[in-house]
Amino acid sequence: MKRFLSVLGVLLLFLNGLDGELRAQTARLIASKGEVQIVNGMDVKIPVTGMSLKGVETFILGKNAYISLIDEHGRTAEIRGEGYYEYDGVFTSEKGNKSNAAYKYADYVLGRMNAEGKKNRLGATGYYIRDNMRQKEHIRMYIPGAGKYYQDDLRLSWEKPAGENHFRVEIYNMFRESLAVFEVNENQLMLKIDQQLGQENILLIKVSTPDQLYESETYALKRLGSYNREDISAGLIQMASIYKRHDAISRFTMAGYFEYNNLLADALTCYLEAIDLAPDVPLYQEAYEEFLLRNHLIRF
């Protein structure tokens, strides 16, 4: 009997250790804002982007604070507002497909946000101003000169010359026939690829001010071919629960997926959506700016 109890005790210790091993690095913290404490027993930490979580933490948030998480199964969570939150409760509302693919792409973005990227981002503003003085009649769009796209809704964005608040965006086909014209009061446009535009294999895009004092070059966006489109769609099926969610951490994760697959117009759209959904969280704006820099979409 004593031997049985001894073996049982060792087995319980082993299983307890195994459980701890399995729970180790269960999730990662993506973004935070405000007064946040992460408590694990007697250990209290402040949030650091990319830090690993073991799945046993309590999150203490102050007024107007925010954190976002992604776990190893690809589930995302956002926590806002003052209170105490147990780790086991923050993912309880998450349903649908689970896949570590989403974790992979969130980690991909974090991995590219390094010290060098931060240095470039902080130094970009002054250089950008000096560069504009040399090319002050030119507007640069934040997409490749010739790129591909997947989604039917694309956010177009471009440089905003000083003092200019009105822009004209014209879409052409390959024969330079005008397909659509948009007048906007900001340096962004949500372009919906409707039935007419969707019939075109390549869309040509040009931005100008109404007086045409400032104008861009002509940019080309090509609809992803059917073979490659199937590959992207297959990847999205694995992350269906993330792709369909409309919160900042999910859009941030999808930006990583599209950037990884070199669909930069789609990635830019997702980065901007993340900013719109959490405009008070600096990490999403920083990720967007570093995305522009490392893909040479902004002058630096």
C-alpha positions in Angstrom: 0.0 0.0 0.0 2.8 2.4 0.9 4.5 1.6 -2.4 1.3 2.2 -4.2 0.9 5.6 -2.5 4.5 6.5 -3.3 4.1 5.6 -6.9 0.8 7.6 -7.0 2.5 10.6 -5.5 5.3 10.5 -8.0 2.7 10.1 -10.8 0.8 13.1 -9.6 3.9 15.2 -9.4 4.8 14.2 -12.9 1.4 15.0 -14.2 1.4 18.3 -12.4 4.8 19.1 -13.9 3.6 18.0 -17.3 0.6 20.2 -17.1 2.9 23.1 -16.2 5.1 22.2 -19.1 2.1 22.1 -21.5 0.8 25.4 -20.2 4.1 27.1 -20.5 4.1 29.9 -23.1 0.4 29.3 -23.8 -0.1 32.8 -25.3 1.6 36.1 -26.1 0.7 39.6 -25.3 0.4 41.7 -28.4 -0.5 45.3 -27.3 -1.3 47.2 -24.2 -2.2 50.7 -23.1 -2.6 52.4 -19.7 -2.1 50.9 -16.3 -1.9 47.1 -16.5 -0.4 44.5 -14.1 0.0 40.8 -14.9 -0.1 38.7 -11.8 1.1 35.1 -11.5 1.1 34.1 -7.8 3.4 36.5 -6.1 5.0 37.6 -9.3 3.7 40.9 -10.7 4.9 42.2 -14.1 4.1 45.1 -16.3 3.1 44.3 -19.9 5.7 44.1 -22.6 4.8 43.5 -26.3 5.5 39.9 -27.3 5.9 38.6 -23.7 4.9 35.0 -23.1 2.0 34.0 -20.9 1.6 30.6 -19.1 -2.2 30.6 -19.0 -2.5 31.0 -15.2 -2.2 34.8 -15.0 -4.6 37.4 -13.6 -4.8 40.8 -15.5 -5.4 43.9 -13.4 -6.5 46.8 -15.6 -6.9 50.4 -14.6 -9.4 52.9 -16.0 -9.3 53.0 -19.8 -6.6 50.4 -19.9 -6.3 47.8 -22.7 -4.5 44.6 -23.6 -4.7 42.1 -26.5 -3.6 38.5 -26.5 -3.3 35.6 -28.9 -2.9 32.0 -27.7 -1.2 29.0 -29.3 -4.6 27.9 -30.8 -4.9 31.1 -32.7 -7.6 32.5 -30.5 -7.5 36.3 -29.9 -8.8 38.3 -27.0 -9.1 42.0 -26.2 -9.6 43.3 -22.7 -10.7 46.8 -22.0 -11.7 48.7 -18.9 -11.0 48.7 -15.2 -11.1 45.3 -13.4 -9.6 42.0 -12.6 -9.6 39.4 -15.4 -8.6 35.7 -15.1 -6.7 34.2 -18.1 -9.1 31.3 -18.3 -12.1 33.6 -18.8 -10.8 35.9 -21.5 -11.1 33.4 -24.4 -14.4 31.8 -23.3 -16.5 33.6 -25.9 -14.2 32.5 -28.7 -15.8 29.9 -31.0 -15.1 28.4 -34.4 -11.9 27.0 -35.9 -8.7 26.8 -33.9 -5.4 27.0 -35.7 -1.9 27.9 -34.6 -1.6 29.6 -38.1 -3.0 32.8 -36.6 -0.4 32.7 -33.8 2.3 32.2 -36.5 1.3 35.4 -38.4 0.9 37.6 -35.3 4.3 36.4 -34.2 5.6 37.2 -37.8 4.7 40.8 -37.4 6.1 41.1 -33.9 9.3 39.5 -35.1 9.7 42.2 -37.7 9.1 45.0 -35.3 12.7 45.1 -34.0 15.0 47.8 -32.7 16.2 48.7 -36.2 12.6 49.2 -37.3 11.8 51.5 -34.4 15.0 53.5 -35.1 13.9 53.9 -38.7 10.3 54.8 -37.7 11.5 57.5 -35.3 13.8 59.0 -37.9 11.4 58.9 -40.8 9.5 62.1 -40.2 12.4 64.5 -40.6 13.7 62.7 -43.7 10.2 62.6 -45.2 9.8 66.4 -44.8 13.2 67.0 -46.4 12.4 64.7 -49.3 9.0 66.4 -49.9 10.9 69.7 -50.4 12.7 68.1 -53.3 9.6 66.5 -54.8 6.8 68.8 -53.6 4.5 68.2 -56.6 4.5 64.4 -56.2 2.1 62.3 -54.2 3.2 58.8 -53.2 0.7 56.1 -52.6 1.3 53.5 -49.9 1.1 50.5 -52.2 3.7 49.0 -54.6 4.0 50.5 -58.0 2.7 47.2 -59.3 1.2 44.7 -56.8 -1.4 42.1 -56.4 -4.5 42.0 -54.2 -7.0 39.4 -52.9 -9.8 41.1 -51.0 -12.8 43.0 -52.5 -12.4 45.8 -50.1 -9.1 47.7 -50.2 -8.1 50.7 -48.2 -6.0 53.0 -50.4 -3.8 55.6 -48.6 -1.3 58.2 -49.7 0.9 61.1 -48.7 -0.9 64.3 -47.7 0.9 67.4 -49.0 0.9 70.3 -46.5 -2.3 72.3 -46.7 -4.1 69.9 -49.0 -7.3 68.3 -47.8 -9.2 67.4 -51.0 -8.2 64.6 -53.4 -9.4 63.0 -56.6 -8.9 59.3 -57.1 -9.4 57.9 -60.6 -9.5 54.2 -61.5 -8.7 53.1 -65.1 -8.4 49.9 -67.0 -5.4 48.8 -69.0 -6.7 50.8 -72.0 -6.7 54.0 -69.9 -10.5 54.1 -69.9 -11.9 55.7 -66.8 -13.9 53.2 -64.6 -14.6 55.3 -61.5 -13.8 58.7 -60.0 -13.9 59.4 -56.2 -13.7 62.8 -54.5 -12.5 62.5 -50.9 -11.6 64.9 -48.0 -8.9 62.8 -46.5 -5.8 60.9 -47.8 -7.6 57.6 -47.7 -10.2 55.8 -49.7 -12.0 52.5 -49.1 -12.2 51.0 -52.6 -14.9 48.4 -53.0 -14.2 46.1 -55.9 -17.7 45.9 -57.3 -18.9 43.9 -60.3 -17.6 46.4 -62.8 -14.1 46.8 -61.3 -13.9 43.0 -60.6 -14.1 42.3 -64.3 -10.8 44.0 -64.8 -7.6 41.9 -64.3 -5.6 45.0 -63.6 -6.7 48.3 -62.1 -4.7 51.5 -62.7 -5.0 54.1 -59.9 -4.0 57.7 -59.8 -4.4 60.3 -57.1 -4.3 64.1 -57.5 -5.5 67.3 -55.9 -8.5 69.0 -57.7 -6.2 71.6 -59.2 -3.7 68.9 -60.2 -0.9 70.8 -58.5 -0.1 67.5 -56.8 -0.5 64.2 -58.4 0.8 60.6 -58.1 2.3 58.3 -60.6 -0.1 55.6 -62.0 -0.1 52.6 -59.7 -1.2 49.1 -60.9 -3.1 46.5 -58.8 -3.6 43.1 -60.3 -6.3 40.7 -59.1 -4.6 37.5 -57.7 -4.9 34.7 -60.2 -7.1 31.7 -59.6 -4.3 29.3 -58.7 -2.7 31.5 -56.1 -6.1 32.7 -55.0 -7.0 29.1 -54.0 -3.8 28.9 -51.8 -4.7 32.2 -50.0 -8.3 31.0 -49.5 -7.1 27.7 -48.1 -5.0 29.6 -45.5 -8.0 31.8 -44.6 -10.2 28.8 -44.0 -7.7 27.7 -41.3 -8.1 31.1 -39.7 -11.8 31.5 -40.4 -12.7 32.6 -36.8 -10.0 35.3 -36.9 -10.7 36.5 -40.5 -14.4 37.1 -39.7 -13.8 39.0 -36.5 -13.7 42.7 -36.5 -11.5 43.8 -33.7 -8.0 45.3 -33.6 -6.0 42.2 -32.7 -7.7 40.1 -35.4 -7.1 42.7 -38.1 -3.4 43.0 -36.9 -3.1 39.2 -37.2 -4.6 39.2 -40.7 -2.2 42.0 -41.7 0.6 39.6 -40.8 -1.0 36.9 -43.0 -1.3 39.1 -46.1 2.2 40.7 -45.6 3.7 37.2 -45.3 2.1 36.3 -48.6 3.3 39.6 -50.2 -0.2 41.0 -50.7 0.8 44.4 -49.4 -2.4 46.2 -50.4 -4.4 43.8 -48.4 -2.0 44.0 -45.5 -2.2 47.8 -45.5 -6.0 47.6 -45.4 -5.8 45.4 -42.3 -3.3 47.5 -40.5 -5.4 50.6 -41.0 -8.5 48.7 -39.8 -6.7 47.8 -36.6 -5.8 51.4 -36.0 -9.5 52.5 -36.6 -10.7 49.8 -34.1 -8.2 50.8 -31.4 -7.0 54.3 -32.2 -5.8 54.8 -28.6 -3.4 51.9 -28.7 0.1 52.9 -30.0 1.2 49.5 -31.0 -1.1 49.3 -34.0 0.0 52.7 -35.4 3.7 51.7 -34.8 3.2 48.4 -36.6 1.6 50.2 -39.5 4.5 52.7 -39.8 7.1 50.0 -39.6 5.2 48.0 -42.3 5.4 51.0 -44.6 9.1 51.5 -44.0 10.3 47.9 -44.3 8.4 47.4 -47.5 9.7 50.7 -48.9 6.2 52.2 -49.3 7.2 55.4 -47.6 10.2 57.6 -48.4 13.2 57.0 -46.1 
